[in-house]
Amino acid sequence: MFVKGVPQMGSPPAGPGAAPAPGPAPAPGPGAATPAQRRALAAIRAELGRLARYDDESIVNDLWVRRRYDGGRFANYREARRATVTTAWHEAGHAVAAVAVGARFRSASIHPGRDTEGRVHGIQGTGGLAFVVDAAGQIAERLMAWTMLNDDELRVWLPTWRDDGGDAKRFRAGIRRRFGTDEFAAWRYSESLLIPQRPKIRQVARALLVYPRHIPQPVVAAITADC
C-alpha cells in the first residue's frame, strides 16, 4: 500500500494542456552518460536511499498508479499499485539481462501503452543469448516472491506461455541454435544466469517504481553496479 506522508519524486503535470511524458531517450555512445543522465542517476539513488526501509508497493510513484487506474485497466488503486510492481520487476528483468549479456538498449520504462504495461526500448546486440533476455521478464516475476517452478510445473507451464508482448515467440526462435526445441533446457539455462542477478533486478525495479520517466541504459547500468 502507498504510505501516506511519504513524498513522491516530481511527476510531469497532468490535465489539459500538460506536457506529455517524455519518450525514450536516444542511446548514448558506449559507456557514455550525459549530464541529464547523471542528474537522473543522482536523483534515483537519493530516492532509493530515502525509501530503503519501505516495501515495493509503498514506493510506487503515484503517476504510474494513476495512469493505470485512469486508463480503466484496474478497478481500484490497490490493484493498479500491485500490477505496477509486477510490471517493474518484469521490465527490470529484461533490462538487467540485457546488461548482463552485453546488449545495448535505449531505456527502460513502466509507462503503460495501448498494448503494453512497460518496455525496454531498442534492445540490440544480444548475440546468441537473446532468448535469455526474452525469458527474463517472466523469470524476474518469479524471483520477485521466490516462486520458481519445479521441473514438473515448468514442463506444464512452458507450452502455455504465449504472446507476452512477443517474448514467448522470440524466446522459441532464439533457442534453436543452441538448444533446438528443448525449451525446458533453455529456460533452466536462462534461470542459471538470472537468479544470481536478483539483487540487481530488485534495485532496477525499485528505480522504475520511484522515477516517473524512462530510465536510459547508462543509468540502469550504474544502478546495477551499485549492487
Secondary structure, 3 states (H helix, E strand, C coil): CCCCCCCCCCCCCCCCCCCCCCCCCCCCCCCCCCHHHHHHHHHHHHHHHHCCCCCHHHHCCHHHHHHHHHCCCCCCHHHHHHHHHHHHHHHHHHHHHHHHCCCECCEEECCCCCCCCCEEECCECCHHHHHHHHHHHHHHHHHHCCCCCCHHHHHHHHHHCCCHHHHHHHHHHHCHHHHCCCHHHHHHHHHHHHHHHHHHHHHHHHHHHHCCCCEEHHHHHHHHHCC
